[in-house]
Amino acid sequence: MPVKEAVKILLAKCDVTLTEVVKRLNEKHNRSDTVQNLSKKINNGTLRYNKAEEIAEVLGYVIEWIPKKSST
């Protein structure tokens, strides 16, 4: 699943906007990212893994790697 879809699903599940996510990220990490910058990274598929982890964290989630079940 592309990051764009995963982030959209997570935002919908949490009933928050990207604006609110950026606000939470900026408060937590003491920086001044913009909604436009984050939106562009998500849409272009250039969002870094650590930023995706930060987004998940401020929404109360963790990213987990789960092995595929073997089909044998």
Beta strands, then each sheet from edge to edge (+ up, - down):
end
